[in-house]
Amino acid sequence: MDTQIITAAKPLMAQARPRKPAPFLPMSRAEMDALGWDECDIVLVTGDAYVDHPSFGMAIIGRLLEAQGFRVGIISQPDWQSAEPFKALGKPKVFFGVTGGNMDSMVNRYTADRRLRHDDAYTAGGEGGKRPDRSTVVYAQRCREAFKDVPIVLGGIEASLRRIAHYDYWSDKVRRSVLADAKADLLLYGNAERAVVEVAHRLAAGEAPRELDDIRGVALFRKVPADYTELHADDLDSADEGATRQKGLTVIRLPALEQVEQDKEAYARASRVLHRESNPGNARPLVQRHGDRDLWLNPPPIPLTSEEMDAVYDLPYARAPHPSYGEAKIPAWDMIKFSVTIMRGCFGGCTFCSITEHEGRIIQNRSEGSILREIEKIRDKTPGFTGVISDIGGPTANMYRMACKDPKVEAACRRPSCVFPEICPNLNTSHDDLIRLYRKVRETKGIKKVMVASGVRYDLAVESPEYIKELVTHHVGGYLKIAPEHTERGPLDKMMKPGIGAYNKFKRMFDEAAERAGKKYYLIPYFIAAHPGTTDEDMMNLALWLKKNRYRADQVQTFLPSPMATATAMYHTGVNPLRGVRHGGSDKVEAIKGLRQRRLHKAFLRYHDPDNWPVLREALIEMGRRDLIGSQPHQLVPAHQPPGTGKAAGTRRPVRPGGKAQKFTTKGVRLMK
């Protein structure tokens, strides 16, 4: 099958063979016996606690496969020290499905400073340590030990974002595809409903995993067929980057694992090409050499229609944690149990975010009817519901039903963002459907308040004063979180975020709407420290903006290089993949890697914290900005440390071997003499 010319997809539920749904997908032999099962067709292994709710990936996949007629069991957070816990439900007849959970396991377990977290929102009791590092790899290896001849299929965000050779922040090296490390048979990336249904039916019919090379969203090891023409993106002396369009079957060869390990420009080239080939309408297969094998990635899956999204969210979820957890609290469940997902995907393309790489930039929407039915289920079936929907949104709160005005233009587009450097004129930015949905939800019997807690894309919101009025009048509770991320053009361009002027316009409209509604509401802006392309001077200017606007950030985030994000490629390589990459012609980016430098940037965001004053004074002196030290309104930190304040007060600088004090090195700042 030529995956490059597919324009339609088989309906998701075309092969459904509904069976009586299990109260919960079984996690023990006793539950299987109660259902009258002697074996499972499919066993799903997950790093999360099992919550049977559509906000949890394994619940969606499990219930979807159940609706296809398969007997599905769940092994949740198994002890990975041996293969025995992976035998708990017996040998699966069709395959093992393995995921690290709703988050990449390394992001879940470690902070941006590589410190171990001691809690886990996806575990009963919030307890940390219930999953291993690189959970997908470890679980897959244990599955193979348990039953060596059972096919193993990887999925979830950890597999999705590690599908090719990728930079791993925690080991500070380039790792090969997780498919190779896990020694699994197939990897499904992105929203994998279509792929997992087809994989399940074809494996059950007796096909071998290697024969499933024509399914979109699938990665596997295979040779390049003789009838394919290779376009060489691995030639870094060429400016073409494999972009040439040719008739017939073509595959783009990315720089090989060994090449991206040794050559940072080759890594940046691979990242650039991968992101460019992400539109289901025009993406071509990719191939990347790993040793003596070729890793093959088919084009992304065709997005789900509204009818298919409805079918997924209308499945018979128990909408609760598995009874085996008793009264233990699962923080992630407590956070979302009164919330509703109305869409998937994001066309913002922010370089530090992995949503687009996983869910795609084409928005997949649920119908009003499906959303209202779920709200009624929350009202009628969720214990503790008081009439308040805690969130109605998705990756972005206000992209519901937004799309390209012309499907042909959309299918041909290769822009990484529909809203940067400015909103594309082909994008329909109407908020009318969302406003109508909000009003219908508010009219639902038993609903007292509907909150919008998902991030609002403010550069889109300002296109609809009516939406801002609706939002402020009915869907804000005291404050609204918003994410300008920075004030300076340098880092904003590397993030692919709008200028601070768009935020200021939104704030004016928000404040005016609040005043008209007689409300005292506030915006809480979020910012990122130490993002690639950020200088110390950029952070200083951001701190001055925060002080001028009387913002005091209590929680701040330092840039975390998550797998496969464009900004992660910048961090690792010092090259900007948003522009052409070739030897001698690449755009350089300054990355903030040293721990002291990263902490300095974070300290600028919390300029008001006395603990940060010593380090900020030292940095400002190094930068030649003593004029910002003092007690005047325009100054950033006081000249003297109040007695008893500041963890660093009165301490000496760390001393390097050789006896010289370690100083902060300012990046990209012209020092004043």
SVG drawing of the C-alpha trace seen along z (x, -y; Angstrom):
<svg xmlns="http://www.w3.org/2000/svg" viewBox="-32 -55 78 76">
<polyline fill="none" stroke="black" stroke-width="0.4" points="0.0,0.0 1.3,-3.5 0.9,-5.3 1.7,-8.6 -1.6,-8.9 -4.0,-7.9 -6.7,-10.6 -9.2,-8.7 -9.0,-6.2 -11.1,-3.2 -13.7,-4.2 -12.4,-3.6 -15.3,-1.4 -15.8,0.4 -14.6,3.8 -16.1,3.3 -17.6,6.5 -19.2,5.2 -19.1,7.6 -20.5,7.0 -18.1,4.5 -16.2,5.5 -16.9,3.3 -13.2,2.6 -10.6,4.2 -9.2,7.1 -6.0,6.7 -6.0,10.2 -6.8,13.8 -9.7,13.6 -11.3,10.8 -10.7,12.8 -12.4,15.8 -15.4,13.6 -15.7,12.6 -15.4,16.2 -12.1,15.7 -9.4,18.4 -7.0,16.0 -6.5,12.4 -6.2,11.5 -4.2,8.4 -2.4,7.4 -1.6,3.7 1.3,2.8 1.4,-0.8 3.5,-2.9 0.4,-4.6 -2.2,-3.5 -5.2,-2.2 -8.0,-4.8 -10.8,-3.8 -11.4,-7.3 -10.7,-8.8 -8.0,-11.1 -5.8,-8.1 -4.3,-6.6 -4.5,-2.9 -8.2,-3.3 -8.9,-4.6 -6.8,-2.0 -8.2,0.8 -11.9,-0.1 -11.4,-0.7 -9.9,2.7 -12.6,4.2 -15.2,2.6 -13.4,4.4 -14.2,7.7 -10.9,8.4 -10.4,9.5 -8.2,6.9 -6.3,7.0 -4.2,4.4 -0.9,4.8 -0.4,1.5 2.9,0.4 4.3,3.9 7.4,4.7 10.0,4.7 12.7,6.5 11.7,9.8 9.4,11.2 7.0,12.8 4.6,9.9 4.3,9.7 2.9,13.3 0.0,12.3 -2.7,12.5 -1.1,15.3 0.1,15.4 -1.8,12.9 -3.1,14.5 -2.4,11.5 0.1,9.1 1.5,7.1 0.9,3.3 3.5,1.4 3.6,-2.3 5.4,-4.3 2.1,-6.1 0.6,-9.5 4.0,-11.2 7.5,-10.3 8.9,-8.4 12.0,-10.5 10.0,-13.8 7.7,-12.2 10.6,-11.1 13.1,-14.0 13.0,-17.8 14.6,-20.2 17.7,-20.2 17.8,-16.3 16.8,-15.9 14.7,-12.9 11.0,-13.7 9.6,-12.0 6.0,-12.0 4.1,-10.8 0.6,-12.2 -0.3,-9.1 0.3,-6.7 -2.1,-5.8 -1.2,-7.8 1.0,-10.1 3.9,-7.8 7.1,-8.1 9.3,-5.2 6.5,-2.9 7.9,-3.0 11.5,-2.5 13.5,-5.0 12.8,-4.5 9.7,-2.5 8.8,-1.6 12.2,0.1 12.2,2.0 8.6,3.2 9.1,4.4 12.2,6.4 10.3,8.0 7.4,8.9 9.9,10.6 11.3,12.6 7.9,13.6 6.7,14.9 9.4,14.6 7.2,15.4 4.4,12.8 4.5,9.7 5.3,6.5 3.8,3.2 5.0,-0.1 2.8,-3.2 2.1,-6.2 3.9,-9.5 7.3,-8.1 7.4,-5.8 6.0,-8.5 8.6,-11.1 11.5,-8.7 10.7,-7.0 13.9,-8.0 17.5,-8.7 17.0,-11.4 18.9,-13.5 18.2,-12.4 18.7,-15.2 19.1,-12.9 22.0,-10.9 23.2,-13.9 23.7,-11.8 21.9,-10.8 20.1,-7.5 18.8,-5.2 15.1,-4.7 13.3,-3.3 12.1,-0.6 15.7,0.7 16.4,0.4 13.1,2.2 13.6,4.9 9.9,4.6 8.2,5.5 6.3,2.3 6.0,-1.2 2.8,-3.3 3.3,-7.0 0.9,-9.9 -2.8,-9.4 -2.7,-5.7 -6.4,-4.6 -6.5,-3.9 -3.2,-2.1 -3.8,0.1 -7.2,1.2 -5.7,2.3 -2.6,3.9 -4.8,5.9 -7.1,7.2 -4.3,8.1 -2.1,9.8 -5.2,11.7 -5.7,12.9 -2.3,14.4 -0.1,11.7 3.4,11.2 4.4,7.8 6.9,7.3 4.0,7.5 2.3,4.4 4.5,2.0 1.7,0.2 -0.1,-1.2 0.2,-4.9 1.7,-5.9 3.8,-2.7 7.6,-2.5 9.4,0.8 12.7,2.1 12.6,3.0 14.6,2.7 13.8,0.0 11.8,1.6 13.4,1.7 10.6,-0.3 11.2,-3.3 13.4,-6.3 15.5,-7.6 15.8,-11.4 18.9,-12.1 18.4,-14.4 21.6,-12.9 23.7,-14.9 24.6,-18.0 26.6,-19.5 23.4,-19.9 20.9,-22.7 18.0,-20.5 17.5,-18.7 15.6,-15.9 12.7,-18.3 12.6,-17.7 9.2,-16.4 9.3,-13.5 6.6,-11.3 6.3,-7.7 7.2,-6.1 9.8,-8.1 11.3,-7.8 13.5,-10.4 16.7,-9.2 17.5,-11.0 21.1,-11.2 21.9,-7.9 22.2,-7.2 26.0,-7.2 25.9,-10.4 23.7,-12.3 25.7,-11.0 28.9,-12.5 27.7,-15.6 25.4,-18.1 24.4,-19.7 23.3,-16.2 21.1,-15.9 19.6,-19.4 19.0,-18.4 17.2,-15.2 15.0,-17.2 14.1,-19.8 13.1,-17.1 11.1,-15.1 9.1,-18.1 8.6,-19.2 7.2,-15.7 4.5,-15.8 1.4,-16.8 -0.7,-13.7 -1.7,-15.3 1.8,-15.4 4.2,-13.6 6.5,-11.0 8.0,-7.9 11.3,-8.4 14.1,-6.0 17.1,-6.2 20.0,-3.8 20.6,-2.2 23.8,-0.1 23.1,2.6 19.3,2.0 16.9,-0.6 14.3,-2.2 11.2,-3.0 8.6,-5.5 5.4,-5.6 3.6,-9.0 1.4,-10.2 -2.1,-8.8 -5.1,-10.4 -6.8,-12.5 -10.1,-11.2 -13.3,-12.7 -15.8,-14.2 -17.9,-11.0 -14.8,-8.9 -13.8,-11.1 -17.3,-10.8 -17.1,-7.0 -13.9,-7.0 -15.2,-9.2 -18.6,-7.4 -17.0,-4.1 -18.3,-2.5 -15.6,-3.8 -16.2,-3.2 -14.9,-6.8 -13.1,-5.8 -9.8,-4.3 -9.7,-0.5 -11.3,0.8 -8.0,2.4 -6.7,-1.0 -9.3,-1.3 -9.5,-4.8 -6.0,-5.8 -5.9,-9.2 -4.5,-9.4 -3.6,-13.1 -4.0,-13.0 -7.4,-11.6 -8.5,-14.1 -7.3,-16.9 -9.3,-15.8 -12.3,-13.9 -14.6,-16.9 -13.0,-18.1 -13.9,-17.5 -11.7,-17.2 -13.3,-18.7 -10.5,-18.5 -7.0,-17.2 -4.0,-18.6 -2.3,-22.1 -1.2,-24.2 0.8,-26.6 4.0,-24.8 5.8,-26.1 9.3,-24.7 9.6,-23.7 6.4,-21.7 5.8,-18.2 2.1,-18.3 2.3,-18.8 4.8,-16.0 2.5,-13.6 -1.1,-14.8 -0.5,-16.7 -1.4,-20.2 -4.8,-19.4 -7.4,-19.9 -9.6,-16.8 -13.0,-17.9 -15.8,-16.2 -19.4,-17.1 -21.5,-19.2 -23.7,-16.2 -20.8,-14.0 -19.5,-16.7 -22.9,-17.3 -23.4,-13.6 -20.1,-13.4 -21.0,-16.3 -24.2,-14.6 -22.2,-11.5 -20.0,-13.5 -23.1,-15.0 -24.8,-11.7 -22.0,-9.2 -18.9,-10.9 -18.9,-11.0 -18.3,-14.4 -19.5,-16.4 -20.9,-19.8 -22.0,-21.2 -18.6,-22.7 -16.9,-21.5 -13.2,-22.2 -12.0,-22.5 -13.5,-22.4 -10.7,-22.4 -7.7,-20.4 -4.1,-21.1 -5.3,-24.7 -8.6,-25.9 -9.7,-28.0 -8.7,-26.0 -12.0,-24.1 -13.1,-23.6 -10.4,-25.9 -9.0,-24.7 -7.6,-25.8 -10.2,-27.4 -9.1,-25.3 -8.6,-21.5 -6.3,-21.5 -4.1,-24.2 -4.0,-22.4 -3.0,-19.1 -0.1,-20.9 1.1,-23.1 4.5,-22.5 4.5,-25.5 5.5,-24.4 2.9,-26.8 -0.3,-28.3 0.1,-31.4 3.8,-32.3 5.3,-34.6 1.8,-35.8 -1.6,-34.2 -1.9,-32.5 -4.6,-34.2 -5.9,-30.7 -6.7,-29.9 -10.3,-30.2 -10.0,-31.8 -13.7,-32.0 -14.7,-31.3 -18.4,-31.1 -18.6,-27.3 -16.8,-27.4 -19.0,-30.2 -22.1,-28.3 -20.7,-25.2 -20.0,-27.1 -23.5,-28.4 -25.1,-25.0 -22.9,-23.5 -23.9,-26.3 -27.6,-25.5 -27.2,-21.8 -29.3,-20.9 -27.2,-20.7 -24.2,-22.6 -23.5,-25.7 -20.1,-26.8 -17.9,-25.8 -14.2,-26.7 -11.6,-27.1 -8.3,-25.9 -6.6,-24.9 -4.2,-27.4 -5.8,-30.1 -4.0,-31.1 -4.3,-34.8 -3.1,-35.8 -6.2,-33.9 -8.5,-35.2 -7.9,-38.8 -9.4,-38.0 -12.8,-37.6 -13.8,-40.2 -17.0,-38.2 -15.0,-35.2 -13.0,-37.2 -16.3,-38.7 -17.8,-35.2 -14.7,-33.8 -14.4,-36.5 -18.1,-36.8 -18.7,-33.1 -15.6,-30.9 -12.9,-32.5 -12.6,-32.0 -10.5,-34.8 -7.6,-34.4 -6.6,-33.0 -3.3,-31.4 -1.7,-32.6 1.7,-31.8 3.5,-34.7 6.7,-32.7 9.0,-35.8 9.1,-39.5 12.2,-39.6 12.1,-39.0 15.3,-36.8 13.9,-33.9 10.4,-34.4 11.5,-33.8 13.2,-30.6 10.1,-29.5 7.8,-30.5 5.7,-32.6 4.1,-36.0 5.6,-39.2 4.6,-40.6 2.4,-43.1 -0.1,-40.4 -0.2,-39.6 -0.6,-43.3 -3.6,-43.6 -5.2,-40.5 -4.7,-41.9 -6.4,-45.2 -9.4,-43.4 -9.5,-41.0 -9.4,-43.8 -12.1,-45.8 -14.3,-42.7 -13.8,-42.1 -14.7,-45.7 -17.8,-45.6 -18.8,-42.3 -18.2,-43.9 -15.5,-41.3 -12.0,-41.5 -10.1,-39.0 -6.4,-38.7 -4.1,-37.2 -1.3,-34.9 1.5,-35.0 3.8,-32.0 7.5,-32.4 10.3,-30.1 13.9,-30.5 17.0,-29.3 15.3,-28.6 17.7,-28.3 18.4,-31.7 18.0,-33.5 20.8,-35.8 21.3,-37.0 20.3,-40.4 17.0,-39.0 16.3,-37.5 17.2,-40.8 14.8,-42.7 12.1,-40.2 12.7,-40.6 12.4,-44.4 9.1,-43.9 7.8,-41.7 8.7,-44.3 7.3,-47.2 4.0,-45.3 4.1,-44.2 4.2,-40.4 5.7,-38.1 6.0,-34.6 5.7,-31.9 6.3,-29.0 8.6,-29.3 9.7,-26.8 13.2,-26.2 13.4,-24.9 13.4,-21.1 14.7,-19.6 12.0,-16.9 12.6,-14.3 12.2,-15.3 11.1,-19.0 12.6,-21.5 14.0,-23.5 15.7,-20.4 17.5,-20.1 18.6,-23.8 19.8,-23.0 21.8,-19.9 23.3,-21.2 23.5,-25.0 21.9,-25.1 18.5,-26.5 16.4,-23.9 13.7,-26.4 16.1,-27.6 18.1,-25.6 20.7,-23.3 23.9,-22.5 27.6,-22.5 28.8,-26.0 25.3,-27.5 23.5,-26.8 22.0,-29.5 23.6,-29.3 21.7,-29.4 23.2,-30.0 22.1,-27.2 22.0,-27.6 23.5,-24.4 25.5,-25.1 23.6,-24.5 24.8,-27.9 23.6,-29.7 20.3,-28.0 19.8,-28.8 20.7,-32.5 18.0,-32.7 15.5,-31.2 16.6,-33.6 15.8,-36.5 12.2,-35.3 12.1,-35.3 13.9,-38.6 11.7,-39.4 13.0,-36.4 15.7,-37.4 17.3,-34.0 18.1,-35.1 19.5,-38.6 23.1,-37.6 23.4,-35.7 21.5,-38.5 23.8,-41.2 26.8,-39.3 25.5,-38.7 24.4,-42.4 27.9,-43.5 29.4,-41.1 27.0,-42.4 28.0,-46.0 24.5,-46.9 25.2,-48.2 22.6,-50.8 19.9,-48.1 21.2,-47.4 19.5,-49.6 16.2,-50.5 14.7,-52.8 11.6,-51.7 13.5,-51.1 16.1,-49.0 15.9,-45.2 17.5,-44.1 18.5,-45.9 22.2,-46.7 22.3,-45.1 21.0,-41.7 18.6,-42.0 19.9,-40.1 18.8,-36.5 17.6,-36.4 19.1,-34.7 20.4,-31.2 23.6,-32.4 24.1,-35.5 27.5,-35.5 28.7,-32.5 31.8,-32.4 31.8,-31.5 32.5,-27.9 36.2,-27.4 37.4,-25.5 40.5,-23.2 43.5,-25.6 42.1,-28.1 40.2,-30.5 36.7,-31.5 34.0,-30.4 32.2,-33.3 29.1,-33.6 29.7,-34.0 27.3,-36.3 26.1,-35.2 25.4,-37.6 25.8,-40.7 28.1,-43.7 29.8,-44.6 29.9,-48.2 33.3,-49.6"/>
</svg>
